[in-house]
Amino acid sequence: MIEEFLLTLSSENKLALMWVLGAPVIGLLFFWAAKAHWKTLPDKEKSSAKLYRRLIPLIGPVINLIVLIVGAALIGKKGLIVDENLRHIVRVLCFGWLGLAAVYSLTHSRGKTLIAAMIALFFGFLSLTNLLGDIVKAAQDTTFAVGKIEISAYQACKFLISIVLLLWLAGAVIRGMELSLQKIRYLRPSTRQLFLSLGRIGVYVVAALVALSTVGIDLTAFAIFGGAVGVGLGFGLQKIASNFISGMILLLERSVEVGDMIEMANGDVSGIVKKTGARYTLVEAFDSREIMIPNEDFITQRVVNWTLSDARGLLRLPINVAYGTDLDRAKEVMLSVARSHPRCLASPAPSCMLTGFNDLAITFSLNVWVADIREKRITTQSEILFSVWRKFLEEDIGMPHSPRESSYKTRVKEMAEQAPKPDTLPDAAKV
């Protein structure tokens, strides 16, 4: 093979040699020029500049390919014949360079590009030494049966390689789709998640169908399989299908979105929605627990969404005062504390309502509005109650206490008063 290539280069077809050696040089010159031009861009953080940087590795092999095609056309018009071995070598090197540039452009990872280069070098060596054809023929002759279908080793390897490449490409497409959707500011989070879920399903389905078609499998044979899957969904997988469809309904209705504060009707789960998936919704409780709730529960149960249309929220703080307290003065004290707190809104203004009389105390409800019910809700309640307590102490406003505590304190005081003084003890006790 090498001797034939050297004979080709020593022949009178010097134009072909110039064509082979000049094409990659021109491609590299364009690549270096594009790289130097990117460094001079004023704003490298723009999406167009980032895309330009991603495409720079492809400029060299693409220009090389264009020059080779144009050169082949010109050589053909002059009636010159290029040796087949030379064309085969050029073809392998050209598409190998283009493939490696595509891998680096998509992944921007030198490690993955190095692995791809080693694989390309291995198959390029087999192709240049004519061993690849023999290996392919041997794989085609080796067959094995899967049920009633005979599949050759070549088809199996082709399917595995194609499915790996297609799934990797599908993952890259999905990541690009996700980044693109995040840049669209006017899309609601639920709409963005819906598009991403539908796009992910569509990309993976297309990748699987393309991988199956590459090995010559008739896709109409999957009609029976589809019927079997339908029966399985009707029996064993109905919960999974129900959760998936419920997730799509939630994304379409936009009733539960990322960032909402929700509370289930049974009261056992409340927190902030962190993620809406195809099967479950992830809720982070106020104690940092992460709870995965099936999507079906949001459809079949009552759900309290505190921030569905407005993030503002009302805090109701029950406060008790003792009987005999000046109620008007206590009300003014509580309202002044609420108005002075930085997180309480002036409109709607805080309100204080007398809600009832019980055996031990008079009950008030201090109602304050905050701008975002999701932020520091418990902290705000604690700060207001602390301030009310301090203000009550300053104003000498009585707080209720249980009769048992009062009786205990009175009994302790009486026992302390009835205890004999040291001076009144008998002489024997003093010794």
C-alpha positions in Angstrom: 0.0 0.0 0.0 2.8 2.5 1.0 4.9 1.6 -2.1 1.9 2.2 -4.4 1.3 5.6 -2.7 4.9 6.5 -3.2 4.7 5.5 -6.9 1.7 7.7 -7.2 3.5 10.7 -5.8 6.5 10.1 -8.1 4.4 10.0 -11.2 3.8 12.9 -13.6 0.5 13.8 -11.8 2.1 16.7 -9.8 -1.2 18.6 -9.8 -2.9 15.9 -7.7 0.0 16.1 -5.2 -0.4 19.9 -5.0 -4.1 19.5 -4.6 -3.7 16.9 -1.7 -1.0 19.0 0.2 -2.5 22.4 -0.4 -6.1 21.7 0.8 -5.3 21.1 4.5 -2.9 24.0 4.5 -5.7 26.3 3.2 -8.1 24.9 5.8 -5.6 25.5 8.7 -5.0 29.1 7.5 -8.8 29.8 7.6 -9.0 28.1 11.0 -6.2 30.3 12.4 -7.7 33.4 10.9 -11.1 32.7 12.4 -9.5 32.0 15.8 -7.6 35.3 15.7 -10.8 37.1 14.6 -12.7 35.7 17.6 -10.1 37.1 20.0 -10.7 40.6 18.7 -14.5 40.5 19.3 -15.5 43.1 21.9 -18.2 41.1 23.7 -17.3 37.4 23.9 -20.2 36.6 26.3 -22.9 37.1 23.6 -24.7 34.0 22.4 -23.6 34.7 18.8 -19.9 35.0 19.9 -20.2 31.7 21.8 -21.7 30.0 18.8 -19.0 31.4 16.6 -16.4 29.9 19.0 -18.1 26.5 18.9 -18.0 26.5 15.1 -14.4 27.6 14.7 -13.0 24.0 14.9 -15.2 23.0 12.0 -13.9 25.8 9.7 -10.6 24.0 8.9 -12.0 20.6 7.8 -14.9 22.2 6.0 -12.6 24.5 3.9 -10.3 21.5 3.3 -13.3 19.5 2.0 -14.4 22.3 -0.2 -11.0 22.8 -1.7 -10.7 19.0 -2.3 -14.0 18.9 -4.1 -13.2 22.0 -6.2 -9.8 20.6 -7.0 -11.2 17.2 -8.0 -13.6 19.0 -10.4 -10.8 21.0 -12.0 -8.5 18.0 -12.3 -11.3 16.1 -13.9 -11.9 18.8 -16.5 -8.2 18.7 -17.5 -8.6 15.0 -18.2 -6.2 14.0 -15.5 -6.9 10.8 -13.5 -6.1 10.6 -9.8 -4.9 7.3 -8.5 -7.6 5.4 -6.5 -5.3 4.7 -3.6 -4.5 8.4 -3.3 -8.2 9.3 -3.4 -8.9 6.7 -0.7 -6.2 8.1 1.6 -7.4 11.6 1.1 -11.0 10.6 1.8 -10.1 8.8 5.0 -8.0 11.7 6.3 -10.5 14.4 5.3 -13.5 12.8 6.9 -11.4 11.8 10.0 -10.4 15.4 10.5 -14.0 16.6 10.0 -15.3 14.0 12.5 -12.8 15.0 15.2 -13.6 18.6 14.7 -17.3 17.9 15.0 -16.7 16.0 18.3 -14.7 18.8 19.8 -17.2 21.4 18.6 -20.1 19.6 20.2 -18.4 18.6 23.5 -15.6 21.2 23.8 -13.7 18.5 25.7 -10.2 17.5 24.9 -10.6 14.1 26.7 -13.6 13.1 24.6 -11.9 14.3 21.4 -8.8 12.3 22.3 -10.9 9.1 22.7 -12.6 9.9 19.4 -9.2 10.4 17.8 -8.0 7.0 19.0 -11.1 5.3 17.6 -10.7 7.2 14.3 -7.0 6.3 14.1 -7.9 2.6 14.6 -10.6 2.5 11.9 -8.5 4.6 9.6 -5.6 2.2 9.9 -7.9 -0.7 9.1 -9.3 1.2 6.1 -5.9 2.2 4.7 -4.6 -1.4 5.0 -7.8 -2.9 3.4 -8.4 -4.9 6.6 -11.7 -3.1 7.3 -13.4 -4.7 4.3 -12.3 -8.2 5.4 -13.5 -7.6 8.9 -16.9 -6.3 7.7 -17.3 -9.3 5.3 -16.5 -11.7 8.2 -19.0 -9.9 10.4 -21.7 -10.1 7.7 -21.2 -13.8 7.3 -21.5 -14.4 11.1 -25.2 -14.6 11.9 -27.3 -15.6 15.0 -31.0 -15.9 15.5 -33.2 -13.9 17.8 -36.4 -15.7 17.8 -37.3 -16.1 14.2 -35.2 -13.2 13.0 -31.6 -13.8 11.9 -29.2 -10.9 12.6 -25.6 -10.7 11.5 -22.8 -9.6 13.8 -22.3 -6.6 11.4 -25.9 -5.5 12.0 -25.6 -5.9 15.7 -22.4 -3.8 15.9 -23.9 -1.3 13.5 -27.0 -1.0 15.7 -25.0 -0.6 18.9 -22.6 2.0 17.4 -25.5 4.0 15.9 -27.6 3.9 19.1 -24.7 5.1 21.2 -23.9 7.9 18.8 -27.5 8.9 18.4 -28.2 8.9 22.1 -25.1 11.0 22.6 -26.2 13.4 19.9 -29.7 13.5 21.3 -28.3 14.4 24.7 -26.3 17.2 23.2 -29.4 18.4 21.3 -31.5 18.4 24.5 -28.9 20.3 26.4 -28.8 22.9 23.7 -32.6 23.0 23.7 -32.6 23.6 27.4 -30.0 26.4 27.2 -32.0 28.0 24.4 -35.3 27.8 26.3 -33.7 29.3 29.4 -32.7 32.4 27.4 -36.3 33.1 26.4 -37.4 35.3 29.3 -41.0 35.7 28.5 -41.7 31.9 28.8 -43.2 30.8 32.1 -41.2 28.0 33.9 -44.1 25.5 33.3 -44.2 26.3 29.6 -40.4 26.0 29.3 -40.6 22.6 31.2 -43.4 21.4 28.9 -41.5 22.2 25.7 -38.4 20.6 27.2 -40.2 17.4 28.2 -41.9 17.1 24.8 -38.6 17.8 23.0 -36.8 15.2 25.1 -39.4 12.6 24.3 -39.4 13.4 20.6 -35.6 13.4 20.3 -35.2 10.1 22.0 -38.0 8.5 20.0 -36.5 9.7 16.7 -33.0 8.5 17.8 -34.4 5.1 18.5 -36.3 4.8 15.2 -33.3 6.0 13.2 -31.1 3.4 15.0 -33.5 0.6 14.2 -33.8 1.7 10.6 -30.0 1.6 10.2 -30.0 -2.2 10.7 -32.9 -2.7 8.2 -35.6 -3.6 10.8 -39.1 -3.0 9.5 -40.7 -0.5 11.8 -44.2 -1.8 10.9 -43.4 -4.8 13.0 -43.7 -2.7 16.1 -47.4 -2.3 15.6 -47.9 -5.6 17.6 -45.4 -4.4 20.2 -47.3 -1.1 20.5 -50.5 -3.1 21.1 -48.7 -5.1 23.8 -47.4 -1.9 25.4 -51.0 -0.5 25.4 -52.3 -3.6 27.2 -49.4 -3.2 29.7 -50.2 0.4 30.3 -53.8 -0.6 30.9 -52.9 -3.1 33.6 -49.4 -3.0 35.2 -48.2 0.5 34.1 -51.3 2.5 34.6 -49.9 4.4 37.6 -46.8 5.4 35.6 -49.0 6.4 32.6 -51.3 8.3 35.0 -48.5 10.2 36.6 -47.0 11.0 33.2 -50.3 12.4 31.8 -50.9 14.2 35.0 -47.5 15.9 34.7 -48.4 17.0 31.2 -51.7 18.4 32.5 -50.0 20.3 35.2 -47.5 21.8 32.8 -50.3 22.8 30.4 -52.6 24.3 33.1 -49.7 26.0 34.9 -51.4 25.4 38.2 -48.2 24.2 39.9 -44.9 25.8 38.9 -41.4 25.8 40.0 -41.1 28.3 42.9 -44.7 28.0 44.1 -45.4 27.4 47.8 -47.9 24.6 48.0 -49.7 22.7 50.8 -51.4 19.3 50.3 -55.0 19.0 51.6 -54.0 16.4 54.2 -51.5 18.8 55.7 -48.6 16.4 55.7 -46.6 18.1 52.9 -46.0 21.8 52.5 -43.0 23.6 50.9 -41.6 25.1 47.8 -41.8 23.4 44.4 -38.2 22.8 43.1 -38.8 20.6 40.1 -41.7 19.4 38.0 -40.9 16.1 36.2 -42.7 13.7 34.0 -43.4 11.3 36.9 -43.2 13.3 40.1 -43.0 16.9 41.5 -40.1 17.7 43.8 -41.1 19.8 46.9 -38.6 21.1 49.4 -40.1 21.3 52.8 -39.3 24.2 55.2 -37.0 21.9 57.1 -35.0 21.2 53.9 -36.5 17.8 53.3 -37.0 17.0 49.6 -40.3 15.2 49.0 -41.2 13.6 45.7 -45.0 13.7 45.2 -46.6 11.7 42.3 -48.2 14.0 39.8 -51.4 12.2 40.1 -51.9 13.5 43.6 -52.0 17.1 42.3 -54.9 16.1 40.0 -56.9 13.9 42.3 -56.4 15.8 45.6 -57.0 19.3 46.8 -53.9 21.4 46.7 -53.4 24.8 48.3 -51.1 27.0 46.1 -50.2 30.1 48.1 -48.5 31.8 45.2 -50.7 30.8 42.2 -51.6 34.3 41.1 -49.8 36.5 43.7 -46.8 36.0 45.9 -48.2 38.2 48.6 -49.4 36.4 51.7 -51.3 37.0 54.9 -49.9 36.1 58.2 -52.4 35.5 61.0 -50.8 35.8 64.5 -53.0 34.8 67.5 -52.2 36.8 70.6 -53.8 36.5 74.0 -54.1 39.2 76.7 -55.3 38.8 80.3 -58.7 40.0 81.5 -58.6 43.5 82.9 -56.3 44.7 80.1 -57.1 47.9 78.3 -58.1 46.3 75.0 -57.9 49.5 72.9 -54.3 50.1 74.2 -53.3 46.5 73.5 -54.7 46.8 69.9 -52.7 50.0 69.3 -49.5 48.4 70.6 -49.9 45.4 68.3 -50.7 47.5 65.3 -47.7 49.8 66.0 -45.4 46.8 66.2 -46.7 45.4 62.9 -46.4 48.8 61.1 -42.8 49.2 62.2 -41.7 45.8 60.9 -39.8 46.2 57.6 -41.3 43.2 55.9 -45.0 44.1 56.6 -46.7 45.9 53.8 -48.4 49.2 54.3 -51.1 48.3 51.7 -53.0 46.3 52.6 -52.5 47.7 56.1 -52.1 45.5 59.2 -55.3 44.8 61.1 -56.0 43.6 64.6 -59.3 41.7 65.3 -60.8 40.6 68.6 -61.6 37.0 67.9 -63.0 35.6 71.2 -63.2 35.2 75.0 -62.1 32.0 76.7 -61.6 30.9 80.3 -58.1 32.3 80.6 -57.6 35.1 78.1 -59.0 37.4 75.5 -57.9 36.4 72.0 -56.8 38.8 69.3 -55.7 38.0 65.7 -52.9 40.3 64.3 -53.1 40.1 60.5 -50.1 41.4 58.5 -49.4 41.2 54.7 -45.9 40.4 53.4 -44.6 40.9 49.8 -43.5 37.3 49.3 -45.0 34.6 51.5 -42.1 32.2 50.6 -39.4 34.4 52.1 -38.7 34.3 55.9 -42.3 33.5 56.8 -41.5 31.9 60.1 -38.8 34.4 60.9 -41.2 37.3 60.4 -43.8 35.8 62.7 -41.2 35.2 65.4 -39.8 38.8 65.1 -43.3 40.3 65.4 -44.2 38.2 68.4 -41.0 39.0 70.2 -41.6 42.7 69.6 -45.2 42.4 70.9 -44.0 40.7 74.0 -41.4 43.4 74.7 -43.9 46.2 74.1 -46.4 44.5 76.4 -43.8 44.5 79.1 -43.1 48.1 78.6 -46.7 49.1 78.6 -47.6 46.8 81.6 -50.1 44.9 79.5 -50.9 41.6 81.2 -50.4 38.3 79.6 -52.6 35.3 80.6 -51.2 32.3 82.6 -52.7 29.1 83.7 -54.4 28.9 87.2 -52.1 25.9 88.1 -49.0 28.0 87.6 -50.5 30.8 89.7 -51.5 28.4 92.4 -48.1 26.9 92.5 -46.4 30.3 92.8 -48.8 31.3 95.6 -48.1 28.0 97.5 -44.4 28.5 97.2 -44.7 32.1 98.5 -46.8 30.9 101.5 -44.4 28.2 102.4 -41.5 30.7 102.3 -43.4 33.0 104.6 -44.3 30.3 107.1 -40.8 28.9 107.3 -39.2 29.8 110.7 -36.5 32.5 110.8 -33.0 31.6 112.0 -33.3 33.8 115.1 -36.5 32.0 116.2 -35.1 28.4 115.9 -34.8 26.5 119.2 -31.3 26.2 120.9 -31.1 22.5 120.0 -31.6 23.3 116.3 -28.9 26.0 116.4 -26.3 23.6 117.5 
